[in-house]
């Protein structure tokens, strides 16, 4: 997770999003045990999780608009 975060920050990304089954407690714990800001919501038996971090100094974070589809 740490290395992926370093690469993402260097490329100007704002964070990660993922969907995790509520039955996958070990993965949920990995996602919650980090230094990133975590937002989550439960629907249809899965958590939609957004992990956000600040961009590196001097760079703006890239964001993509949500398509509304899932």
Buried (B, 14 or more C-beta within 10 A) or exposed (E): EEEEBEEBBEEEBBBBEEEBEEEEEEBBEEBEEEEBEEEBEEEEEBBBBBBBBEBEEEEEBEEEEEEEEE
